[in-house]
Amino acid sequence: MAQVYPFRAFRYNPDAAHAPFERLLTQPYDKISPAMQGKYYAADPHNLIQVEKGRAFSADASQNNVYTRAAAALNDWISKSIVAQDPAAAFYGYTQEYTVPGTQERKTRRGFIGAGKLEEYSAGVIFRHEHTLSGPKVDRLQMLRHTHTHTGQLFMLYSDAERSVDKILQNAEDGSSPVTQMQDEYGVIHRLWMFAQSEIVKAIQDAMANQKLVIADGHHRYETALNYRNECRTRAGKLIPDAPYERAMMTFVNTRSEGLTILPTHRVAAHLHDFHWPEVRRHLEPWFTAEEFPFSDEHGKIAARQKFLARLTQARERRAIGAYPAAENGKRAFYVLLLREGADLARLLPGVSPLQRELDVVLLHEGILEPALGITPQSLIAEANLTYEREATVALEAVDQGEAQIAFLLNACDVEQVVKIATSGEVMPQKSTDFFPKLLSGITMYRVDGSA
């Protein structure tokens, strides 16, 4: 099923760059804020930001723009061996040691980087769990056309209860030293190993041969890689199976990995017409019970918030959704909405498949946001009412600061739910999953111009 190959990665040479990896590598392009972009530019003249998400200027033109500058910078670094290609094709073991946000729990996520064969979704080998938007794909396609390089990684899931590849990787890591090690701005320790030994390569390929793959992160980049592949096929006038553009750089992680973490993405609503929380509660009464955590001052708010967040987590099996409306008539409280026992989800969510009905994010969108608050799919596309926050405290503070009328908090979905939805040919709402931590861009790079 899944076809994965070793490749000769291009990687930073810190000695030639005269800078450690911490000053050279970046987070993925879609996670880089303007402040992060500025920080990366200031870190080092060879920082990947010039390629991953360079600055655009009002005077940019067809001959000098963010994409041409990215290509020029990367080609210059390669010519000076600041970015150099490994001598042999390899798989790259990749671990990320991190603290789960909001806890003291330390985990290590283990995977490997390889060149995966690009497949149409209809082939039933690679599956998506999210829809994509046209804007990011246009940007990434332009970048790929100019640089001919994948700097960011596609995050792919596979399911192996025996953990065959994990064992191969761990055994190989135990007998060697990482070729890259650094700590990023989130405290995540990234380690990369290079495995070019034929027996290791074959063992990994054999273990992956019967796997189906689900895109965890990187849907836009995957579809961009498909579009670029199709352009190259047209130019070539024939199919060249071993052409570098027939593959894309992917990081493969087992769903059974102990280090796999999905964080929830919370919803913050604003600009709602005629919003009144008591009326919303009455609308939801047939379907949800509400546990209330009231407070009257700042000291009481801290205690109430702790109880509210603890209850939200504790009640996840009961389909719990947290709500924090703006104060109305002096009433201040947090609420945990619990789906009533025996609730007929087919009646509450009539246009939703049985699989989708099991998702809290769908229950929120289809059972609360649209019928009770009037937030339609069209308003979601227009980004008229809803914003998204990973940190619960940030979502709640938006209400306290008068920037939002209500915040809804969610528990994280389970990875098996993601796989089940995707392999059934369905997709989840936007911002349903947040796999943490992100895969570093530039830790390996894959050229699609024939040098891979």
C-alpha positions in Angstrom: 0.0 0.0 0.0 2.2 2.8 1.3 5.4 3.2 -0.7 8.2 4.9 1.2 11.8 5.5 0.1 15.1 6.8 1.6 16.4 10.0 0.1 19.4 12.2 0.2 18.3 15.1 2.3 19.7 18.6 2.2 20.5 19.7 5.7 22.0 22.7 7.4 25.7 22.6 8.1 26.1 24.6 11.3 29.9 24.8 10.8 29.6 26.5 7.4 26.7 28.6 8.6 28.6 29.6 11.8 25.4 29.2 13.8 23.7 26.5 15.8 20.5 24.8 14.6 18.5 27.0 17.1 19.3 30.0 14.9 18.6 28.4 11.6 15.4 26.3 11.7 11.8 27.5 12.0 8.3 26.3 12.8 6.1 25.5 9.8 5.1 28.4 7.6 1.4 28.4 8.7 2.4 28.7 12.4 4.7 31.6 11.9 3.2 34.9 13.3 4.6 38.3 12.2 6.4 38.5 15.5 8.0 35.1 15.0 9.0 36.1 11.5 10.8 39.1 12.8 12.5 37.0 15.4 13.7 34.5 12.9 15.0 37.2 10.6 17.0 38.7 13.5 18.4 35.3 14.5 20.7 34.7 11.6 21.2 35.8 7.9 20.9 32.1 7.0 17.7 31.4 8.9 15.2 29.3 7.0 12.6 32.1 7.3 13.8 33.6 4.0 12.6 30.4 2.3 9.8 29.2 4.5 8.0 32.5 4.9 9.9 35.4 3.6 8.9 39.1 3.8 6.8 40.5 1.0 7.1 44.2 0.0 4.8 46.6 -1.8 7.4 47.0 -4.6 7.6 43.2 -5.3 7.3 42.3 -9.0 7.5 39.2 -11.2 11.3 39.3 -11.3 11.8 40.1 -7.6 9.4 38.8 -5.0 9.1 36.6 -2.0 9.4 33.5 -4.2 12.3 34.5 -6.3 14.2 35.7 -3.2 13.5 32.4 -1.5 15.0 30.5 -4.4 18.0 32.8 -4.6 18.7 32.4 -0.9 18.4 28.6 -0.9 20.6 28.2 -4.1 23.2 30.5 -2.6 23.3 28.5 0.7 23.7 25.3 -1.3 26.5 26.7 -3.4 28.4 27.7 -0.2 27.7 24.3 1.5 25.7 26.1 4.3 23.0 23.7 3.2 24.5 20.4 2.0 23.2 17.2 0.6 23.8 13.9 2.5 26.1 11.5 0.7 23.7 8.5 0.8 20.0 8.0 0.6 18.6 7.4 4.1 15.6 7.3 6.4 15.8 9.8 9.2 14.8 8.9 12.7 13.1 11.9 14.3 12.2 12.3 18.0 10.6 15.2 19.8 10.8 15.4 23.6 8.2 17.8 25.0 6.0 18.8 27.9 2.3 18.4 27.2 0.9 22.0 27.4 -0.9 22.7 30.6 0.7 19.8 32.4 4.0 18.6 33.8 3.9 15.4 31.7 7.0 14.7 29.6 6.6 12.7 26.4 8.7 11.7 23.4 7.1 11.3 20.0 9.1 9.0 17.7 8.8 8.8 13.9 10.9 8.8 10.8 11.3 11.0 7.7 11.2 9.5 4.2 10.1 10.2 0.7 6.5 9.0 0.3 4.9 8.2 -3.0 2.2 10.7 -3.8 -1.2 9.2 -4.3 -4.6 10.5 -5.4 -7.1 10.2 -2.5 -9.2 8.0 -4.7 -6.4 5.3 -4.7 -7.3 4.5 -1.1 -3.7 4.7 0.2 -3.5 8.2 1.6 -6.5 9.9 3.4 -7.2 13.4 4.5 -9.3 14.4 7.5 -9.7 18.1 6.6 -10.8 20.2 3.7 -8.3 22.7 2.3 -8.5 26.3 1.3 -7.3 27.7 -2.1 -5.1 30.6 -0.7 -2.4 28.5 1.1 -2.2 26.1 -1.8 -1.5 28.9 -4.3 1.2 30.3 -2.1 2.9 26.9 -1.5 2.7 26.0 -5.2 4.5 29.2 -6.1 7.1 28.5 -3.5 7.6 24.9 -4.9 7.8 26.1 -8.5 10.6 28.5 -7.6 12.6 26.6 -5.0 12.0 23.1 -6.2 12.3 22.1 -2.6 10.1 20.7 0.2 11.4 22.5 3.4 8.3 21.5 5.5 7.2 18.1 6.3 4.0 16.3 5.8 2.9 14.7 9.1 1.5 11.2 8.2 -0.2 8.7 10.6 -0.1 4.9 10.2 -1.4 2.3 12.6 0.8 -0.6 13.8 -0.2 -2.3 17.0 3.0 -4.3 17.0 5.1 -1.1 16.8 7.5 -2.7 14.4 9.0 0.5 13.0 9.2 2.1 16.4 11.3 -0.9 17.6 13.6 -0.7 14.5 14.1 3.0 15.1 14.7 2.8 18.8 17.2 0.0 18.4 19.0 2.0 15.7 19.0 5.2 17.7 20.4 3.4 20.7 23.5 2.5 18.8 24.3 5.9 17.3 24.3 9.6 17.9 21.9 12.2 16.5 23.1 14.3 13.6 20.9 17.1 14.6 19.8 18.1 18.1 18.2 21.4 19.3 15.6 22.9 21.5 13.0 25.2 20.0 11.1 28.2 21.4 8.5 25.9 22.9 11.0 23.9 24.9 10.7 20.9 22.5 14.0 19.0 22.1 14.3 17.8 18.5 16.7 15.0 17.6 17.5 13.6 14.1 19.3 10.4 13.2 20.5 9.3 9.8 20.0 5.6 8.9 21.5 4.7 5.5 22.2 1.0 6.3 20.5 -1.2 3.8 19.2 -3.6 6.4 17.5 -0.8 8.3 16.1 0.8 5.1 14.6 -2.6 4.0 13.2 -3.4 7.4 11.3 -0.1 7.5 10.1 -0.4 3.9 8.8 -3.9 4.6 7.1 -2.9 7.8 5.3 0.0 6.0 4.3 -1.9 2.9 0.8 -2.8 4.1 0.1 0.5 5.7 -2.6 3.1 4.9 -1.6 6.7 5.7 -3.7 9.5 7.1 -2.6 13.1 6.9 -2.4 14.5 10.4 -0.9 17.9 9.4 0.0 19.4 6.1 -3.1 18.9 3.9 -2.4 22.1 1.9 1.2 21.0 1.3 0.1 17.5 0.3 -2.3 18.8 -2.3 0.3 21.3 -3.5 2.7 18.4 -4.0 0.1 16.6 -6.1 -0.6 19.7 -8.2 3.2 20.2 -8.7 3.6 16.6 -9.6 0.8 16.9 -12.2 2.5 20.0 -13.7 5.8 18.1 -14.0 4.1 15.1 -15.6 2.5 17.4 -18.2 5.9 19.0 -19.0 7.6 15.6 -19.3 4.9 14.3 -21.5 5.1 10.9 -19.9 5.1 9.2 -16.5 8.6 8.8 -14.9 7.9 6.7 -11.8 11.3 7.4 -10.1 11.2 11.2 -10.7 11.7 13.1 -7.5 8.4 15.0 -7.9 6.5 11.8 -7.7 7.3 11.8 -4.0 7.1 14.2 -1.1 9.0 14.5 2.2 6.9 12.9 4.9 7.3 12.2 8.6 5.6 9.0 9.6 4.3 8.5 13.1 2.5 5.4 14.5 -1.0 6.1 16.0 0.0 3.7 18.8 3.0 5.8 19.7 3.0 6.8 23.4 4.2 10.2 22.5 1.3 11.2 20.2 -0.6 14.2 21.6 -3.7 16.0 20.1 -4.7 19.3 21.7 -8.2 20.8 21.4 -8.8 24.0 19.5 -11.3 26.2 21.3 -13.9 28.5 19.7 -14.4 32.2 20.5 -17.5 33.9 19.2 -18.0 37.6 18.6 -20.3 40.0 16.6 -23.3 37.8 17.3 -26.6 39.6 16.6 -28.9 39.9 19.6 -26.9 37.4 21.8 -28.4 36.5 25.2 -27.0 33.6 27.1 -30.3 32.8 29.0 -32.1 32.4 25.6 -29.3 30.2 24.3 -29.6 28.0 27.4 -33.4 27.7 26.9 -32.8 26.6 23.3 -30.3 24.0 24.4 -32.3 22.7 27.4 -33.9 19.7 25.5 -30.5 18.4 24.6 -28.0 19.5 27.2 -27.9 19.8 31.0 -25.7 22.7 32.3 -23.5 22.5 35.3 -22.8 26.0 36.6 -19.7 27.4 38.2 -20.6 30.9 39.4 -18.3 33.6 40.9 -18.7 37.2 42.1 -15.1 38.5 42.2 -11.6 37.8 40.8 -10.6 35.5 43.7 -13.8 33.5 43.2 -13.2 33.4 39.5 -9.9 31.6 39.9 -11.4 28.9 42.0 -14.5 28.5 39.7 -12.3 28.3 36.6 -10.2 25.5 38.1 -13.3 23.5 39.0 -14.8 24.2 35.6 -11.8 23.1 33.6 -11.4 20.0 35.8 -15.0 19.0 35.3 -14.8 19.5 31.6 -11.9 17.0 31.4 -13.5 14.6 33.8 -16.8 14.5 31.9 -15.4 14.0 28.4 -17.1 10.6 28.0 -20.4 12.4 28.5 -19.8 14.7 25.5 -18.9 17.7 27.6 -18.6 21.2 26.1 -17.4 24.2 28.1 -19.1 27.6 27.8 -18.1 31.0 29.2 -20.5 33.8 28.2 -20.0 37.4 28.9 -21.6 38.8 32.1 -25.2 39.7 31.7 -27.2 41.5 34.4 -24.3 41.0 36.7 -24.4 37.2 36.3 -20.9 35.6 35.9 -20.3 31.9 35.6 -18.6 29.1 33.7 -20.8 26.3 32.4 -20.2 22.7 31.4 -22.8 21.5 28.9 -23.5 17.8 29.1 -25.4 15.9 26.4 -28.5 14.4 28.0 -28.5 10.7 28.4 -30.4 9.0 25.6 -30.4 12.1 23.4 -31.3 11.3 19.9 -28.3 12.5 17.9 -29.9 11.6 14.6 -32.7 14.1 15.4 -30.3 16.7 16.8 -27.8 16.4 14.0 -30.0 15.2 11.1 -27.6 16.0 8.3 -24.6 14.5 9.9 -23.2 11.0 9.4 -23.1 8.5 12.4 -19.3 8.8 12.5 -19.4 12.6 12.6 -22.0 12.6 15.4 -19.4 11.1 17.7 -17.2 14.2 17.5 -17.5 16.9 20.1 -16.5 19.5 17.6 -19.4 18.5 15.3 -21.8 18.5 18.2 -20.7 22.0 19.0 -20.9 23.3 15.4 -24.1 21.6 14.3 -25.9 21.3 17.6 -25.1 24.7 19.2 -23.3 27.2 17.1 -25.6 27.1 14.1 -29.1 26.5 15.6 -28.6 28.5 18.8 -26.2 31.3 17.8 -26.9 31.5 14.0 -23.2 30.8 13.1 -23.7 29.2 9.7 -21.1 27.4 7.5 -21.1 30.5 5.3 -20.2 32.8 8.2 -17.4 30.3 9.2 -15.9 30.6 5.7 -16.2 34.4 5.9 -14.6 34.3 9.4 -17.4 36.6 10.5 -18.0 35.3 14.0 -15.6 32.7 15.1 -11.9 32.6 15.9 -9.8 29.8 17.2 -7.6 29.5 20.2 -5.4 26.6 21.4 -5.0 27.9 24.9 -8.1 27.7 27.1 -7.0 30.7 29.2 -6.6 32.9 26.1 -10.1 31.9 24.9 -11.6 32.8 28.3 -9.7 36.1 28.6 -11.1 37.2 25.2 -14.5 37.2 27.0 -13.2 39.0 30.1 -11.6 41.7 27.9 -14.8 42.3 26.0 -13.4 41.0 22.7 -15.9 38.1 22.5 -19.4 37.4 23.6 -18.8 33.7 24.5 -16.1 31.1 24.5 -16.6 27.4 24.0 -14.0 24.9 25.2 -13.5 21.4 23.9 -11.8 18.3 24.9 -9.3 16.9 22.4 -10.5 14.3 20.0 -9.0 10.8 20.0 -6.5 9.8 17.3 -8.5 6.7 16.5 -11.5 9.0 15.7 -9.4 10.9 13.3 -8.2 7.7 11.5 -11.7 6.3 11.5 -13.2 9.4 10.0 -10.5 9.8 7.4 -10.4 6.2 6.2 -14.2 6.2 5.8 -13.8 9.0 3.2 -15.2 11.7 5.5 -13.6 14.9 6.7 -13.7 16.8 10.0 -14.5 20.5 10.5 -11.6 23.0 10.2 -9.5 23.3 13.3 -10.6 20.0 14.7 -7.2 18.7 15.5 -3.9 20.2 16.8 -1.1 17.7 16.8 1.5 18.9 19.2 4.4 19.6 18.8 4.8 20.7 15.2 7.5 19.3 13.0 10.4 21.6 12.4 10.9 23.0 8.9 14.3 22.7 7.5 15.5 19.8 9.7 15.6 17.9 6.4 14.9 19.2 3.0 13.8 17.4 -0.2 14.7 18.6 -3.6 12.4 17.7 -6.5 14.6 18.9 -9.3 16.4 15.6 -9.8 19.0 15.8 -7.1 17.1 13.7 -4.6 
